[in-house]
Amino acid sequence: MASPRLVSTWFDGHSPRAQACELRIEDLELVLTVDGHERRYPVRQVRWAERRSHGLRQSELPDGSLIQHAEAGEWDAWRQASGQRDGAVVGWMQSWRATLVALGATVLFLAAAWVWGVPWLSQTLAHQVPRPLEARLGEQGMQQLDRLFLQPSALPAQQQQALRQRFTSAVQRAHPHGDAPPWQLSFHQSKALGANAFALPGGYIVITDDLVKLLADQPDALNGVLAHELGHVHHRHGLDLMVRAGLVSALVGVVLGDASGFLATVPATLATQSYSRDAEREADAFAARLLDQNGVSPSVMVAFFERIQREEASAGQKRDSEEGGPLPIAISSHPDHRERIRFFREWRPD
Ligand SMILES: [Zn+2]
C-alpha cells in the first residue's frame, strides 16, 4: 500500500524562510522531500505535534528543523492514514473521564506505596541514617518535647543516679559485648504525660517522676519499662517514624511538584505518630529478653500494666478526649494492655 502523502511547510531551523515539502511515512521513517531532495528521520525521534487543540500543528525534527501545518484536521487525518497512533495518549488527555481514571490510578499507587512501599523503604532507610544524624534528630525532638511537656524532675539526684546505675548494670549484663545502642536516661516531671516513659532517636530515654513513684516498690518492672524504651532505640523505631513521615510528604511533594514540606514535617512527627503494633511487640520482646538475662521473670511487667490501667481509669474521661494521649509514642499510650500482659506472663526464652 502506498503511503499517503501530505504537502506541508518546512523550516530548516536556520532561516525563517518557509519551504514547501512533501511528507510520507515509510518503514518507521518520516520521509521529507524538499526540492526533490529526500531527508529521512526515524518516526520515534520526531517530536510530533500534540493533538490537543485545533489550529496549527507543529512538529520538531531531530536536526532542529520544523514542520508546520496550518490545517489541523488535514494533518491528523494524514497521521492516522499513515498508521501513526498517537491516539491512545492524546485521546486520554482529551478525555476528562480518562483524567479521573488517571487520578484514581495515582491514588491507588500512593495507597499501595503507603501500605507496602513506605514501611519497607522507611525501615531500610532508617537503618542507613548515620548515628550522628540520628542523634541530632533526637536532640531536636527532645528540645521540642521538653518545651511542650516536661518540667525538671523533683526526684533527689541520688535516687536518679541509683536508678540510672541499676539500669546500666542490667543492660551490661544482657549485652556483655556492648551491642546495646548508646542511650541516656533523664527524669522529668510532666503534668501532661502523667506516669509515663518514652524514647527518641539517638537513645534519649525519658521517664516521668510519676512513673518512678508508681513503680517505687517494683524496681525490676521499672527496668523492664526502660528496657522497652531501649528496644525502640535498638530497632530505631523513632527514626523509622520520622523517615516515614518524611517519605510521605516527599511523595506528596512529588505529586504536587513541591518538596519543601519534607523537612518541615519531621519535628512534628514525634508528637503525632504512634508506633505500629509490630514495633511495640519488638520492644516488648527486647525488654523480656533483657529481664530474663538478668535472672528476672518478665512477668514482673504485669504490675506495671495493671497500675497504668488503674491510673488511666482514675484519670478517666480526661484522657479519652485526646486519643492516644498527648504523646502517642509514650508507653502509657500504647494500646491493648491485655495482650501485652499475656505476652509478658507467658514469655519463655527461645
Ligand atoms: Zn513502646
Boltz pocket constraint, residues with backbone or C-beta under 6 A from the ligand:
constraints:
  - pocket:
      binder: B
      contacts: [[A, 228], [A, 232], [A, 275], [A, 279], [A, 280], [A, 283], [A, 329], [A, 330], [A, 331], [A, 334]]
      max_distance: 6.0
